[in-house]
Amino acid sequence: MIMKKIFIILTLFAFTLSMTSCNKDFLEKKPLNAYSETDVFSNDAMCENFVNTMYFVIRIPYNEGTIAACTDEAYFRYGGSSTNYISRGEMDPSKIMYTSEGGSTHNTRNTFINIWNRVYTYVRYMNMFLEKIDNASAISAETKSRLKGEVYFLRGWAYGNLLQRIGGFPIVDKTYNIGDDYSIERSNFDECVAFINSDLDKAISLLPDKAATKGRACADAARAMKARVAMFAASPLFNDPSDPADTPWHGAYSADKWKTAQAAVYEVIKRAEAGAYSLDDTYDGYWTDVNSPEVIWASYILPTSQNYIYTTSFEQCYSFAQLLWAPAAVFGGWSSVAPTENMVEEYEMKATGKRPFEDGSGFDPNNPYVGRDPRFYLSILYHGAQFKFNNGTKDSLVTIKIAKGATSSIPNDNFYSNSNGTQGTGYWIRKFLIWGGKVSEGQGDNPNVMYPWFRLAEFYLDYAECEYNLGYEGTCRDYINKVRDRADVMMPHVTESGTALQKRLYHERQIELAFENFRYFDVRRWKIADVTERKMTYGIRIIKNNAEGTDLTYIMATKGTDGEPDFTACQNAGLAKLATTTHKDYKDFQKQHYLVPIPQNEITKAGGKLVQNPGY
């Protein structure tokens, strides 16, 4: 007997609020936590409400710990139970479980690495909807078609995000009756890709190119997701000529997968060529302007939404970048995620297009933040940067100062707080913060307006990568340079070829997509994480040599070999982050960490049918 109750929690959810068309009086007729199938499929409004709850499968990553803090981009300063154990290379099938599941990972300071339960919770609702909707005679044909398209997209989105983490997964495409054997095996990687593509193709056929209401699924979002999945399927981690079999953890090798990815990415770019999208003139437009021409699909946040967001399967969590990432003592932020010195030294010099320690770059170690790539100034707050915050009563334009006297225990200007964890790195994330936005906790006024899931620059860089792997280096350079030609960026053009061009391509993604949770997956799909993730990450220290702070000594990276930064001075000053107990000079990335493990409780419940990823 199919379960007769569908439990729905309709809460104040930042981006789904703007999508519901339900009448308030109608919603108040019944308690909102229990509707029967008859209720759900009784009219267009209630049916749409049910689909709205499925958008909870998507989590806006404005939270304390981010995936970026599991890479060389950033450091999470609140300790080990959410992100730092991943950064140190200590991820295993038990630790990846949340405390609510019997594991040790913090329920709310999470990185969205483990999404297993979230995916399958909402996939069940999606399957139930798809099984019932065609026979729902009370639902109009237009609403039925649109909502089916949205659910197909959401299932493709959910499974696509699971694929990039664990590889092949159990394909659940139906609801199960009481007494059914619902412990199913993992499908092979290529079979999962085909299933995701089928869902996304259905979404494309049913949905308009752009949604009438911002934030709802649309055909362009489905095209973008299909392209992203194709990029993973073509990349070395999942497409390895030295291990060509199709397994749950990687696909069958085929060089033609780069052609498949090229075609999928070009479907997105064609929409831009037709005038639907263009690079924003300003680099910060894609997180500050809800009408940014660059954004293909985003989650939109109501300005009056509360700081706290509640979900159906997780405890309350924050989704409030301004509060969580801003400097602590002066602005009242939490300083939870801090850019690393490693990341800062990746930003090129504006005049030369060279990284600071490359010969001829023009870098001045006595003025280390002068003359950098314009994206640096919109991505990172540093000593001497200015930013305007609102403390709840007034706007304050403040100059960031972290220099200290030689004998001081904390920076004189105390932009860090000594409470709630150790001091940070000497930097703060600037990207995603809103100029003049409120910081203080409890204001009930969220200055963040959107989170862009797909934007055009990603697909220009995807296309460049496809062209490089297909042997078309000229086109690769052209598409990298399209991104560098943004009106307020205008960096010197990339001219390299061969492996040097590949290195520039990887570097451009690191800079353009900084803190957008790409790098964790990029270095894995490229199979370079065993290098990038074993390097220690560092902060800086700035010493005042006079009371005015005009004479400063920077303890930071210096010039190493082959233009690479040397972090010895940082190491000697105790500025290393995430040192392990066994290795003081690098992190313990292991081969199995290329994939996320399936949570141990799921392996146990499956009774041997669910095979764990290799090495765990």
MIDREN-838609 format. One record per atom (N, C-alpha, C): x, y, z. Coordinates in steps of 0.2 Angstrom, whole numbers, plus 5000, padded with zeros to 4 digits. Example, Ala and Ser with C-alpha at 12.3 -4.5 7.8 and 13.67 -1.06 7.14 Angstrom:
2
506649725039506249785039506649845039506449895035506849955036506450005039
END
This chain:
616
500449945000500050005000500450065000500350114995500750174995500650215001501150245004501050295009500550345008500050355012499450405011499650475013500150485017500250555020500950575017500950635014501550665012501650725017502250715021502350765026502750825023502550885023502850945020502950995026503551025026503651075030503751145026503251185027503351245023503551305028504151325027504451375031504751435028504951485032505251545029505951525025505851515019506451485015506651545010507251565011507451625007507251625000507451574996507251584989506651554987506351504991505651474989505151524990505151564995504651614996504451654990504951674986504851714981504551674975504551614975504251564970503551544971503251544977502651514978502051564975501551534972501051584970500451564974500451534980499951514984499551574987498951564988498551614991498651604999498751655003498851655010498251625013497651645012497051625015496951545013497151525007497051455006497551415010498151435011498651405015498451395023498051445025497851445032497251395033497051365028496451325030496551255033497251235033497451175036498151175039498251135044498951135047499451125041500051155041500451155035500951095035500851055041501350995041501050925039500450925037500250865035499650865030499750855023499250855018499250785015498650755013498650695010498750705003498850644999498950654992498350684989497750674991497150704988497250784989497450804994497550874995498050904990498650874990499150894986498950904979498650854976498450854969497750884968497450924972496750944972496751004968497251044967497251104963497951134962497951184957498651204955499051234961498751274965499151304970499451254975499051204977499351154982499851114979499751094972500251054969500951094968500851164966501451204966501751204973501451214978501651214985502151154986501851094984502251034985502851034982502851054975503551064971503951114975503651164977504151214980504551184986504251144990504651114995505251074993505251044986505751004984506351054982506251114982506851164981507251164987507051134992507451124998508051084997508051044992508651004990509251044989509151104987509651154985509851194992510451194994510651235000511051294998510851354999511351414998511951415002512551414999513151405003513351465007512951515009513151565014513051535021513551505023513551475029514251475032514351455039514951455042515551425039515451355038515951325034515851315027516251325022516151325015516651265012516451245006516851195003517551225001517551295000518151334998518651325004518351315010518851305016519151235017518951195012519251125012519751125006519951185004520451184999521051235001521451254996521951304997521751374997521051384995520851444995520651485002520451445006520251475013520351425019520251455024520351425031519751435035519451385038518851385043519151395050519051445053519351455060519051425066518451395065518051375071518151305073518651265070518851205072518651145068518651085071518751025067518150985065517550995067517050955066516550965060516851015056516451025050516851035044517351065044517751075038518451055038518751075044519451065045519650985045519250945047519450875046519550855039519150885035519150865028519850895025519950965027520550995025521250955027521250925033521750895035521850825032521350805028521350735025521150685030520650695034520450645039519750625038519450635032518850615030518750535029518250515033518050445032517350425033517150365031516350355031515950375037516350375043515950385049515950465051516550495050516650565051516150605046516050585040515650625035514950625038514750585042514050585045513950645050513350675049513150725054513050695061513050735066512950715073512150695073511750725069511050695069510950625066511450605063511450535060511950485064512250515069512650475073513350475072513550525068514250545066514550595070515050625068515450685072515350745068515150755062515150815058514550865061514750925062514250975065513650975060513050975063512450985059512451045055512651105058512551165054513151195052513751185055514351215052514651165047514151155042514351105037514551135030514851095026515151115020514751085014514151055015513751025010514150975006514650945009515050885006514650825006514350805012513950745012513150775011512950755005512250765004511750705003512050655005511650585003510950585006510850605012510150595015509750655012510050715011509650765008509350745001509850714997509650704990509050644990509150594994508650544994508050554997508050605002507450625005507050665000507350704996506950744991506750704985507250664983507050624977506450574978506350554984505750514986505150564984505150624986504550674985504450684977505050684974505050694967504750644963504950574965504750514962503950514963503750524969503050524971502650574966502850634966502550684961502550654954503050634951503050614944502650554943502550504948502050454948501350474948501150524951500450544952500250604947500650644945500450704942500050694935500250644931499950634925499150614926499050584931498350564933497950614937498250674938497950724943497450764938496850744938496450784933496250854935496350864942496150934944496750984943497250964940497851014939497851034931497851094930497851114923498451094919498351084913498851054908499551104909499451164909500051214909500451204915500051204921500351194927500751124928500351074925500651004925501251004922501251024916501851024911502451064915502351124917502851164920503151124926502751104931502951074937503351014936503150974931503450914929504150934927504250984923504951004920505351024926505051064931505451084937505651024941505250974942505450914946505950874942505950864936506450834932507150864933507050934932507750974933507950964940507550964945507750964952508050894954507750834951508050774952508750764948508750794942509450794939509950834942509750894945510150934949510450894955509950864959510150824965510650764963510450724958510850674957511550694954511550754950512150774947512650794953512450834958512850854963513050794967512650734968512950674971513450644967513350644960513850614956514550644956514550704957515250744957515550724964515250704969515550684975515750614976515250574974515350504976515450454969515350484963515350444957514650414957514650354954513950314953513550304959512950304959512450304965511950264963511550244968510950204967510450244964510150224958509650264954508950244957508750284961508050274963507550324959507150284955506650324951505950304952505850274958505150264960505050264967504450264970504350264977504250184978504350174985504350104987503750094992503450034991502950014995503149985002502749985007502949945013503049875012503649855014503849785013504249775006504349825002504749814996505549814999505949784995506649784996506949844993507049894997507249964994508049974995508449924997509149924997509449904990509549954986509749934979510549954978510849924973511549934972511649994968512350014969512550074965512550054957512350104953512450094946513150124944513350094938513950124936513950194934514550224933514550294932514150314926514350284920514050304914513250304914513050244917512350244918511950294922512350324927512050374931512050444927512650454923512650514918512050504914511950454911511350444906510750464909510650434915509950444919509850524920510450554923510450624924510250664917510550644912510450684906509750674903509450614904508750604903508250644906508450654913507950704917508050774914508650794913508750864911508550874904508550824900508250834893507450844893507150804898506450814899506350884902506750904906506650974909506651024903507151014899507251064893506651064889506351004888505751004883505151034886505151034893504451054896504551124898505151154899505151224902505351274897505151334899505351394895506151404896506451434891507151454892507351484898506951534900507051574906506351574910506351564916505751564920505451624921504751624921504451694922504551724929504651674934504851704941505551684942505951734944506651714946506751664951507251614950507351564954507051504953506551504949506151434947506651404942506551334941506951304936506751324929507251314925507051334918507551294913507351294907507751254902508451274902508651334902509351364902509751334909509351324914509751294920509851224919509351194916509451124914510051114909510051154904510651154899511351164903511351204908511951224911512151164916511651134919511851074923512051014919511751004913511950954909512650964906512851024905513551044903514051024909513851044915514251034921514350964922513850924921513950844922514350824917514350844910514750824905515450834906515650894909516350914911516650864916516250844921516450794925516550724922516150704918516150644914516750634910516950694907517550694902518250704906518250724912518850744916519250684918519850684919520350624921520050584927519750614932519550574937519050524935518650544931518050494929518150464922518750484919518850464912519550454911519750394913520550384914520750324909521150344905521350294900521750234903522050244909522450194912521950144916521350164917520850124920520150134917520150094911519550114906518850084907518850044912518150004913517650054916517050044915516450074918516350044925516350084930516250064937515850114940515650094947515250144950515650214951516350204952516750264953517050304948517050274942517250314936516950274929516950314924516650294918517050254914516850224908517250194903517650244899518250234898518650284895518450294888518450364886518250384879518550454878519050464873519250524872518650574869518150534866517550574863517150604869517250594875516850624880517050694880517550714878517750794878517350824872517150784867516750814862516050814864515850774868515150774871515050834876515650844880515650904884515650964880516050974875516051034871515351044868515050994866514351014863513851034868513851004874513451024880513551094882514251114883514351174885514151234879514251214873514151254868513351274868512951224870512251234870512051294875512451304880512351364885512651424881513251414878513551474875513151504869512851454866512351484860511851524863511551514869511051554871511351624873511951634875512351694875512451734868512651694864512751714857512051744854511451714856510851734854510551794858510951824863510851884866510551874873510451804875510151794882510551814888511251804887511651824892512351854890512651884894513251914893513651924899514351934899514751944905514552014908514452014914514252084917514852124917514652194916515252244915515652244922515352234928515652234934515752164937516252144940516452084942515952064948515752114952515352094958514552094956514452104949513752114947513352044948513651994948513351924948513151904955513351944960513051924967512751984970512752044967512452104969511852134965511752114959511252134955510852074952510152074955509752024953509552024946509752074942509652074935510252074931510852044934511452034931511351994924511652024919511551984912511951924912512451914917512851854917512551794920512051804924511751744928511251704924511351644924510951594920510451574925510651554931510151534936510451544943509951564947510251584954509651564959509851564966509351574971509351644973508751664974508651734976508351744983508651794987508551794994508151854995507551854999507151915001507551955006507552015005507952055010507652055017507052035018506752035024506751965027507051915024507151855027507551855033507351805038507751805044508451775043508951785048509551755047509551675047509051655051509051575051508551555046508751495044508351455039508251385041507651365041507551295044507351255038507551185038507451145033507051085036506851035031506450985033506850925036507550925035507950865037508550885041508650945041509250965045509051015050509451025055509351075060509451145057509251195061509351265058510051285056510151325051510751345049510751415047511351445047511351515044511451515037511151565034511251575027511351655026511851675028511951755029512651775029512951775023513651785022513951845026513551905026513751965029513951955036513551915040513651905047514251855048514251805044514651745045515451765043515551805038516151805035516451875036516151925039516351995040516851995046517352035046517752045052517352045058517652025063517352005070517252075074517752095077517652145083517352205081517652235075517452305073516752295070516552245066515952245062515452205065515652165070515152115073515052055069515552035064515451975060515751915064515751865061516051805064516751785061516951815056517551795053517651725052517151685050517251615050517651585045517651615039518051585033518551635031519151625031519651675029520051655023520151695018520651675013521351665015521651625012522351605014522851645010523451655013524051685010524151655003524051585003524151544997523751574991523151584993522651614988522851684986523051724990523151794989523751794984524251754985524851754980524651724973524051704972523851684965523651734961523451794964523151844960523751884956523651894950524151914946524251994946524752024944524852094943524452114937524152174938523752204933524152214927524652244927525052274922525452224918525552164921526052114917525652054916525152034920524751974920525251914922525651934927526151884930525951874937526051814940525951804947526551844951526451864957526851914960527651894960527751824961528451804961528751784955528351784949528651774943529151834941529651814937530151864935529751914931529951984932529652034928528952054930528652024936527952044937527852114939528252144942528152214945527952214952527952154955527652154962528152184967527952224972528352264977528152234984528552194987528452164993528352214999528552274998528352325003527652355002527352344996526652364995526352304991526152254995525952194992525352194989524852244991524152234988524052294983524652324980524552374975524652344968524152364964524252344957524052274955523652244959523452174957522852164953522752104950522152094946521552124950521052164946520552194949520052144953520052084951519652034954519852024961520452034963520752034970520352084974520252144972519952194976519252184978518852144973518152124974518052054977518652024979518551954982518851944989519351994991519651984997519752055000519652055007519752105011520452095014520852145014521552145016521752205020522352205023522552265027522652325022522252385024522252445020521552445016521252385015520652395011520052435015519652455011519052495014518352455012517952455017517252425016516752465020516152465017515652495021515152445024515052445030514552395033514052435037513552405039513052435043512952395050513052435055513052395062512352395065511852405061511152405063510852475064511252525065511052585066511252635061511852625058512152675053512652635049512852665043513352645039514052675042514552625041515252645043515652625038516052675035516552665030517252655034517552595034518052575038518652555034519252575036519852545033520152485038520252425034520452365038521152375040521252365046521952375049522052315053522652275052522752215056523452215059523852275057524552275060524552275067525152255070525152255077525852275079525952295085526652305088527052245089527652245089528052185090527952145096527652175101527552135107526752125108526352145104525652145105525452065104524952045107524751975106524151975101523852025100523352025095523352095091523152095085523152155081522852215085523252275084523052335088522352355087522152345080521452365078520952315079521152255081520752205083520152185079520352175072519852155067519652075068520052045072519851975074519551975081519151925083518951915090519351855093519551865099519851805102519451755104518751765104518251715106518051675100517751615102517551575096518051545091518651535094519151505089519751545089520251525085520851555084520751615079521351655079521351705075521351685068521251725063521151695056521851705052521751725046522351725042522651795040522351845042522451915040522051935034521651895032521151915026520451895028519951925024519251905024519051905017518551855017518151855010517751925009517851945003517552005001516951984996517051934992516551914987515951894991515351914988514751894991514551944997514951984999514752035004514452095000513952125004513552185001513852245004514052295000514252365002513752395006513852415012513352445016512852405019512952335018512452295021512552285029511952255032511952245039512452185041512752185047513152135049512852095055512552135060512452115066511952055066512052005071511551955071510951975074510351945071509751955074509352015071509652045066509352105063508652085059508652025057508051995053508052035046508652055044508652095037509352075034509252025029509751995025509952035019510552065019510752105014510952065007511152005008511251965002510651954998510751964992510151964987510051894983510651864982510651804977511251764978511151704976511751664975511751634968512251644964512251624957512551554956512051504954512251434953512651424946512351464941512651454935512751524932513351544930513451604927513951594920513851644916514151634909514951624909515251654914516051644914516251574915515851534919516051464920516051434914515551444909515451404903515951424898516151494898516751514894517351474896517451464902518051424904518051354903517351324904517251254902517451244895517151294890517251284883518051284882518351334885519151334884519451264886519251234891519551174893519351114888518751114886518551064881519051074874519051144872519451154866520251134867520451144873521151124875521251054874520751014877520850944877520650914870520350954866520250924859520850954854521250984857521851014852521751074849521251114851521151184848521351234853522051244853522351294858522151364857522051384850521851454849521151474852520751424851520051434853520051434861520451394864520551394871520751464874521251484871521551554873520951604872520651604866520051654865519551654871519351594873518851594878519151614885519751594886520051624893520051694892520251724887520351794886519651834886519151804884518451834885518351844892518551804896518351814904518851864906519451864904519951924906519751984903519351994898519152054895518552084898518352064904517752094907517952164908517452204907517552284907517952314913517852284919518152314924518752264927518952224922519552174924520052194919519952174913520452194907521152174909521252104910521952084911522252064905522952064905523352054899523151984896523151974890522951914887523351854888523151794889523451734889523751714882524351704882524751684875525051614875525051584880525451524881525151464877525551414876525351354873525551284876525351234874525551164877525351164885525751134889525651124896525551194899525951244897525951304900525251334899524951324894524251344893523751314897523851244898523351214903523451234910524051254912524151284918523851354919523851394914523551454914522751444914522451394911521751384911521551364918521951324921521751304928521851364933522351404932522351464936521851514935521551524929521051564927520451544931520251484931519651454935519751474942520351464945520451474952520351544954520551594950520451664951519751684950519451674944518751694942518251664946518351604948517851564952517951564959518451604962518651594968518051604973518051554978517651554984516951534982516851504976516151484973516151414973516551374977516551304978516651264972517051294968517251254962517951214963518351244967519051224967519151154970518751134975518751074978518651014973518151034968517950984963518450984957518651044956519151054950519751014951520051024957520750994958520650914958520050894960519950824960519850794953519350824949519250804942519850804938520350854939520950854935521450804938521350774944521750734947522450764949522350824952522950864954522950874962522350844965522250864972522850834976523150774974523650754978524250794978524250854974524850904975524550964978523950994976523651054979523451044986523150984987522850974994523350954999523950934997524450915002524950975004524851035001525251095003524851125009525351145014525051185020524751245017524251275021524051345020524251385025524251455024524551495028524151565029524251595034524051665035524651715035524551775036525151825036525151865043525651895044525651945050526052005048525752065050526052125049526252165055526852185055527152215061527152295060526952335065527052405065527752425068528052455064528752485066528752555069528152585068528052655071527352655073527152705077526452715080525952725075526152765070525652785064525552725060525952675060525752615056525952625048526452675047526652695040527252655038527552625043528152585042528052515045527952465040527652405041528152345039528152295043528552235041528052175039528052145033527552095031527852025032527651985036527851915037527351875032527551865026527151835021527551795016527251775011527651735006528251775003528751735001529351774998529451734991529851754987530051724981530351664981530051614978530351544978530651524971530751464970530951444963530451444958530651454952530151454946529551494947529651554950529051604951528551584956528651524960528251504965528351534972527851554976527951584982528251534987528651554991528951514997528651545003528451495007528051505013528451495019529151495019529551475024529451525030529451595028529351645033528751635037528151615034527551605037527551545042527951495039527951435043528351445049528951485049529351495055529051545060528551585057528151625062527551595065527451535064526851495066526251515063526251535057525651555053525351495049525551435050525351375046524651365049524151345044523451325046523351245045523051215050522851145049523451095049523951115052524451065053524251005057524350945054524150885058524650865063524450815067524850785072525450745070525350725064525950675061526350715056526050765053526450795047526350875049526950905050526950985051526951025045527150995039527351035033526851025028526350975028525850965023525250925026524750935022524150895024524050825022523650785025523650715024523150695018523150725012522750705007522950635005522450585004522550525002522150504996522350454992522050444986521350434986521050404992520350394992519950454993520350514994519950574995519750604989519950574983519750604977518950604977518650554980517950544980517750544988517150574989516850574995516550504997516650485003516350415005515650415006515350355005514650355006514550345014514150385017514050375025514050305027514350295033514450225035513750195037513350245040512650215042512250185036512350215030512050195024512350125021512950125022513250055020513050005025512950015031512749965036511949945035511549995034510849985032510749945026511249955021511149915015511249845015511549825021511749745022512149715017512649755014513149725009512949745002512349765001512249784994512549844991512749894996512949954994513749954995514149964989514849954989515150024990515650024995515950094997516450104992516650174991517150194987517850164989518250154984518850124985519350164991519650124995520150155000519850175006519150175007518850195013518650125017
END
